C-alpha cells in the first residue's frame, strides 16, 4: 500500500492549489480531468441520494450546497419526507431504474442503504463514470470490497467512504506520530467497541406480517435471498422486547443477510487510524471466538485476532478486536494488564477505544473517530495528550488537514466534493477504504467459519479450509449483480 495523492492543477484556483500543495499520505493517486458536463469549478454538482433515511438524511444535508438532483428509497414514507425538504429532486424507488434513466445528468451518487445494497449500487454508478460517496462498511463481502477498489481505479472516479473520523486532524496527526517512530515499531494493537446496540445473537423469529403499502419489501431484500416480511417481534426474549422492529428501519445490522454486525459497523471507524499508521496490509491468519453465532445473526460479543506479517521493514503485528455491551460479564475486552494504565487515567475503561503498543511506548485513542489521542513512552508513568507531549512537538506535519467545516461529518463530504471539482483525492477514497473494509470483513468470515483461517490475501482464499469461500463471495438473488 504505497498509494499517494496527485494534485490535479488543471483549472484549480490558486487558493485551492496552495492549500493542497502537499501530498495526502495513504490516498490513491488519481489522474485525468474530473470535471463533468463542461463544468467550471464554481458550478454545482448534480447528486443522487440512494437511501434517504437515517445516515442517508445527514449525507444529503451535508451535500445540500450542491444540487440534490434525485432521491431514491424503498420506503415511501421516508422518501416523501425527504422530498418535502428537497422538492426539486426527482424521486425513485429502485436505483437500478434510476441510474440508467437519469445517469447522463448526474455527476455523483451517495449510497446510504443497508450494507446489503452498497456494492450493487456503488459499482453500478461507478461503471457509469459517476463519483461515489458510500457509507461504511463499503460492502457486505470481501470480494465486493476488492471489486469496489478495482472499479474505482479503472473508472478514475472520485470516491469517499463514510468513516467521517478520517477528516479529524487528531486521526491524521496520530498516523504521522506512529509513522515517525515516536512509539517505536508497533507490534500489538487492541481495538474495542460498545456495539452492538441492536439485536444480535438470535435466530430468525417465526411468523409473517403483511407488507405495508409504503414499503417495497422485494427491493428492500435486494441481492439477499427472499424471506417473509416481519414488522415487529410478537414475543420478547433475552435479546429483544416485544413490539420492537425486526428488520426495518435501523435494526438490520445484526442480520448476516443484510448487515455486517458490530465489526462491520464500527471497525471502519475505530480501526481506521491503526490500519493506516501501522501499514497493516493483508493478514496471514485470522481466528475468532464469540458468545455464539448461528446462520442468521452475528454474536452478542466477539474477540477476533488478526496476525499481520512483516512488511516494509516493519515487524509482525497481532491485532485484536473486541465488541459487545460494556459491563456484561460475557463481553470480551482486552485483559486488565493491557488496559491498566488507561483505566488509571480515565477512571474506567471507555466503551470504545484503540491502543497501539510499540517498542518505545504506547498510543491510546479513547473515541471511535480517533479525534484525540494520548502517548506514554516506556520510561513515563502516565499518558500525555498528543497535543502536549514534548516528544511529539518536532514531528512534522506530512498529511494535509481538512478545514472545510467545523463539523466532522460535513467536512468529510466537502472533501469529496472538492476533489470532484479539482482537489486532491479524498483521504478515505476507495483505494484505502475498500482495502480496510476487505481486511475488516475477514473477521466476519472467521466468525462464520468457526475455525482459524490461514489467509492468502492477494488470492482472497483460505489455504487451510474450503469453508470460507461461501462467505468471501455472496450468492446474489436473480435480478441483482455487481
N, C-alpha and C positions, 0 to 999 in steps of 0.2 A: 504494500500500500504506500507507494511513493507518489501519490497524486498531488498536484499543485494547481492553484488557480492561474489563469492567464487574464490579463486586463484587456478588454476589448476597447480600444481607444477610438475607433471609428465613430464619429458623431457624438462622442461623450463630451459633456460640458467640462470646461477647465476645472470648475469647483469639484465635480464628481471625480475627475481623473486624479486630482491631487489627493482627495480623500481616500481613494482606493489605490494609492501608489505602491503599497506593499502587498505581498502575497498572503492569501488566506490559507494557512497550512491545513492540509487534510482535505481540501476540496478538489473536485475533479476538474481537470483542465478542459476548457471549452474553447471552441474556435468558430469563426464564421459569424455572419450577421444574425442577430436575434430578432430585429425589428420586423414585424409582420404588417402586411397590408399597407406598406409605404408610410408607416407612422413616423412622426418625429418624436423626440424624447418627451415632449410635454403632452402628447395625446393620451387619452385614457384607453386602457385595455378592455376588451370585451371578455368577461369572465363568466363561466358557467359553474354553478354550485351543485354538486351531486351529494344528496343527503343534507337536509336543511335544518334538522333539529339538533339540540344538544351542541356538540362541538361544531357541527355544521353552521349553526346560528352564529357563533362567535367568529368562525372562519370567514363567513360572508361579511360580517360587520367590520372585521379587521381590514378588509379589502374594499370597503364602501367608497373610498375615494376614486376607485375605478368604476367602470360601467358594469353593473351586475346584469348581464345580458339574459341569463336563463337560470331557472331553479328546477331541480328535479328531486322527487321524493316519492316513495311508495305509499306514504301516509298523507292522505288528502288534507286532514286537519292541520298537520304541520306545514304542508305546502301552502294552504290558504293563509295561514297566519303570517308566514314569511312574505308571501306575495303582497299582503297588505302593506308591509314595510318597503318592499321593492316593486311597486306596481308596474314599472316599465318592463320588468323581466318577463320573458316567455316562460310558461310552466309545462313540465313534463313529468310523467310517472316512470318511464323506462329510459335509462341513459343509452341503451342500445338503439333506440329510435331517435333520441335527441341528437346525439353526436353526428350521425350521418345527415340528419335533416338541417341542422344549423351550423355544422362544423366550419363551413367556409367563412362564417362571420366571427368565429371565436379566435381569440388569442391564447386563452389559458383556461384550465379546468381545475377546480378544487374537489377532492374526493374525501368525504367525511361520513361515509357509510359504516355499518358494521364491518369488521375485518374481512369477513367472507367475500365482500364485493371489491375490496381495494384493488387487487391486481387486475381483475377483469376491466374495471372502469378506467384505471390509470393507464394500462397498456393500450387499450383502445384509443384513448386520447393521444398518447404519445406517438402511436403509429400514424396518426393523422397530423403529426407535427405540432401538437399543442403542448404548451408548457404546463407542468402539473405540480400542484401542491397536494400532498396526500397525507392524511392523518397516520399516526403511528398505531400499531406497527404497520409497516408498509404492506405486509401480506399475511396470509394465513399459513403459508408453507415455505420451506427452504427453497424449493425450486422456483416458486413465484418471485421470491426476493432476487434470486440470481437473474431471472428474466427482466425484472424491473431495472436492474443495474445495466444489463446488456442493451436493452432497447433505448433507455435514456441516452446512453453513449452513442448508439448508432444514429439516432434521430437528432442528436445535438440540441436537445431541448433543455430549458431551464427548469430545475426541479428542486423541491424542498420537502422534507418530511416534517410533520407537525410535532417534533420534540422541541418546543419553544425555548427550553433551557439552553439550547445551542446559541441563542442570542445573548446570553448573560455574559457580561465581562468577567465575572468570577470564574465561570467554567473555562473560558479561554485562557485566563491567567493560570489556572491550575494546570492546564495542559502545558503551558510554557514552563512552569516551575518544575514539573516532573521531567519534561524532556531536556531541561537544562541540567538535570542530575542533582537537584537540590536534596532529594531524599535518597539518592543512590539508585542503582538498578532495582526496579520493582520485581519482587519475587512472589508476592502474595496479595490478593485483592479479595475483599469481602463487601458484598452489597446486599442490603436487606430492605424489604418493603412491607408496609402495613396492609397491602392488598392481599386477598380480595375483600371488597366491601359490597359484593354482590353474591348471589347464590352460587356455590360450587360444591363439590364433594357429594353429589347426589345422582341418582338415576333419573331417567326421563319420567316425569309424572304421567299417570294414566289419564285418559279422558280426552274429550274433544269439544270445542265450542264452535258455534257458527262464526264465520269470519265476518267482522263488521264491514259495512259498505265503504267505510273510509280507508280501509287497508287492503292493498293488493298483496295477499299472502304469497302467491306464487312468485311475484317479483321480490318480495322480502326474503324468501328462501334462497333465491338466486342460484348460484352454482352448486349448493349443497343438495343432498338428497331430500326429497319431499317428506314431510311429516305432518301430522294433524295440527291444526291451529289450536292453541290453548291459551286463553287470555289470562286467567288467574288461578292460583292454587286453590283447589277445593278443600284441602285439609292442610294443617300445619305439620311440620316435622322438626327435626333437630336443626335444619338449615334455613327454613323459611317459615313465614307466618301465613296463615290462611288469608286469602284475598290479595296477596302480593302478585305482581305480574310475573309471568313465566318467561316470556321471550322479548316482548316489545312493549314499551321502549326501555332502553338503558340496562336491561338485565340479560343481554345476550353474551356478554364477555366470557362467562364461565362455561358455556356450551362449546364442545370441541368442533361442532359443525359450523359455528358462526364466529367464535372468538378465539383468543389465544391465552386466556386465563391471566392470572396475576403477572406472570413472567412477560407475556406479550404486551400487556397493558403498560407496565411501568419500567421495564428494563431499558426500553428505548430512551427513557429519561435518565434513570439512575446509573446505568452502565455506560452512558454516552461519554462522560469525561474519562473514566479509566480506559475504555476501549481505545480512545484517541491517544491518551497520554502514554500508555504502555505499548502502543503499536501492536495490538494483540494478533491480528491476522486470523488464520484458521486454527481451531483447537485440534488436537490429535486424539483426545479422549474426553468423553462426557459420561457422567453417571449421575443418577438421581434417586433420591428416596423421598417418600411423601407419607401423608396421613392416609393415603389410599386413593387410587384412581380407577375409574371404570371406563367403559366405552362411550360415555355420554358427556361427562364434565370433568374439569380439572380439579385437583385436590384442594382441600382447605388450607394446607400448608405443605411446602416442599423445600428441599435442600438439594441444590444441583452443583456438582463440581465440574469445572472445565479445566483441562490441562492444555496450556499453550506451550509449544516447544520453543527452543532457542530460535531467534530471528533477528536479523540486522544487528548482530553483535550483542543482543540482549539475552538474559538468562531465561530459563523456563519459568513460567508463571502458573501458580494454582489460583484459580478464580472461583470463588464460592458465592452462590446466590441463595438467598433465603426469603421466603414470603409467608404470610399468614397474619392472623389477627394478633396484635400486641397483647401480651398478658395471658394469653391462653397457654396452659401448660403443655399443650401438644404442638405449639408453634415452634418451628425451627428458627434458631438465631445463632450468631457466632458464639463461641464459648466465652465465658467470663474473662479468661486470661487475655483474649484478643481485644475485648472491649473495656477492660478495667479503667484505663486512663480516660476514655470517652465518658464513662459513667461518672468518674470523679469530676470532670469538667462540667457536664450537663446536669448532673444530679440524677439522671436516669438514662437509659438507652433510648434515643429517639425512635419513633415508629419506623422511620426510614433513614437510611444513611449509606455512606460509602467510605471504605477505608483502604488505602494503598500502603503496603508495607514494603519499604525499600532497605537497601543495605546500610544507609546512613540515617534513616528516620522514617516517619510516617506522615501521611496526609489524610485528613478526615474532612468529609463534607456532610453536614447534618440535614440536608434537604434534598428533595427529588431532582431539582434542576442544576445542582452544583453551583448555585449563585454565590455561595460563600464557602470558604474552606479554612482549615487550621493545619499548622505544621508543628511537629515535635521531632527534633533531632535526637539522636541516640543519647547524647550527653545532657539532655534537658529533662526537667521533671514534669513539665506540663505543655499542653498545646498553646500556641500563639496564633492569633489571626493572621491569615496570609497577607493581609494588607499592612501588618505592622512588624512581621518577623524580620529582624535585621539581616538574616542570611539571604533573604529573597530580594532585597532592595535593588541590587545591581543586576538582577536578571533582566535582560532587555525584552521589550515587547516585540514579538515576532508575528503575532496574529492580529489583524485589524479588528477594532471594536465596532460593534453595531450601535450607533447612537441615533437611529432613525425615529425612535419614540421612547418615552419613559416607560411605556407598558411592554412587558416582556413578550406577550403574545403578538401584539400589533407589530412591533419592530421585526419580529421573525417573519411575518408575512410581507412587510415592506421591503425586507432584504430580497425576497423572491421577486417582488415587483420591480425593484430597481435593477436586478440582474436581467430581467426580460428587456428592460429599456436600455441596457448597455453596461450595467455594472458588472462586478466580478461574480463568479459562481457563488451561490449561497453556501453557507458553512455546513448545512445539513443536506446538501444535494445528494441524489441517489447514489452517486459514486461511493460515498462513505455510508449513507443512511441505509441503503439496501444491504451493504456488507454487514453493518451492525445488526440489522434485522435478521439476516440469514444466520448469523452466529447465535443470536439470542434464541431463535426458534429451534435450534438444535436441542436446547433444554427441554422443550415440549416433546420433541421426538424421543429423547431419552426417558422422559416420564411415561410416555405411552408404550414404549417398547418394554420397559421394566427391567432392563439389564444394561451393563456398561457398553458403551459404543466406542470402538476403535475407529476413528474417523479419517477418511481421505477427503479433505476439503475441496481441492480442485475438481474432483470427480463426483462430489456430493454423494458419497456412499459409505456405509459402514463396512469395514473389511472383515468383521468377525460375526456378522449376523445378517440374514436376509429380511428380518422382521422390520427393519427401519424404513425400507423402500416405500411402503404403503403410506407412511406419514411424511415422507420427503416430498412426494408429488401427489396432490389430491386427485381424486376421480370426480370430474365435473358431471353434473346433470345435463341431459340433452338440451341443446339450445344455448349453452354457455361455454365460453372458451376464452383463452388469453389472446 
